[in-house]
Amino acid sequence: MREEFLHYVWHNKKFDFSNAKTVCNKEITIIDSGKYTKGTGADFFNAQLIIDDLRWAGNVEIHLNSSDWYLHNHHNDPNYNNVILHVVWNHDVDVYYRDQTVLPVLELKNYVAETLKSEYMNFNFSKSWIFCENQIQHINRTILEKWKEELFFQRLQEKAFPMKTLLDASQNDWEAVLFCMLAKNFGLNINGSVFFDLAKSIPFSVIRKEAYEVENLEALFLGGAGLLENDFQETYPKELQNRWNYLKIKYNLNDVRIEQVEFFKHRPDNFPTIRLAQLAMLYHKNQYLFETLVQSVSLEDFYSLFELGTSNYWNTHYVLDKESPKKRKLLSKSFIDLLIINTVIPMKYLYQHYQQKIDYQQLLQPLQAVKPEQNIIIDRFKQIGISSNNAFDTQALLQLKKHYCDHKKCMNCSIGLSLLQ
């Protein structure tokens, strides 16, 4: 049994409340069960009850056992002074007000139907991957689609939060924030944090000034990542090295201790050298990238914007000073999809939020046209009957698994609540 189940039962009156009595046999009439706070303090604020013909207004606190009141130290917390009813599953000890009178207690286990208890126990204690995996395929599709949309925007807000932090620190320089977030995503999971630190270490004003030559951007990115410190044999790496040394002095770029980039476990097309060269080309070709993204709406607009490669040197190299068979290093459509999912749409959402003009359909439509992501979580959902048609679906399911299933928050989930009903 979990407290969230008792919250659900009380909030939705899923018990025989018409005959409810305190453990002291006083009749309880619920006029208003209170506002569910989901935060600090009592669980339900401003409830209105009649207990033994006396009307009460105040808060309701819910626990599995009455003794949890003392276990959670509520007796020493003034936030609980206005509790008018203690709702518990099992009453094992009396709780007292400061004046030594007993706090009224409703013991729910005497009023909840056996069918609801059985359904909840089956729902919550037969987990192999997620609790509802044997029932979720039967969920009403209207409920599922509405919940997925809410989950998607929860995830969008979560992705936008670090962007907002950067925005505040940069005096609302949207271009600088976009640069940092794109750099992070160009680094993927393994080099993402290193690329992010690299982007923050170079003032974006420097990027603006040097973007007219892609070689200067490559020198800044590769030099900042510590990739220009060898004794090179080829002319181009030596030139980048010279440019890096010059730019460091020109802009007084202090050496920032950045973790070493990783080549291990990457396919050659994802080598940090290639990704940094592509990032350099992106900002060489689009010196007002954020402004362009804000004006872009369709998926085709985004694909066109990111349809680029590298400078010529990298067509025959994956790493500096070591030639390889010729191949253009273009951004793949699947990689662009990741940029759209993780950077572009969250940035557009944050910008629209600041402008107080959120266009939900404009945010949804591109991801509804992007192919679904492929990972073990999405595969497992498919195995239990929940397939994904696009990236909107996969983002919603990832949010569901991470923030609800993994934390057993079934009573905060529309799927869990619908199945219990």
Disulfide bonds with the S-S distance in Angstrom:
none
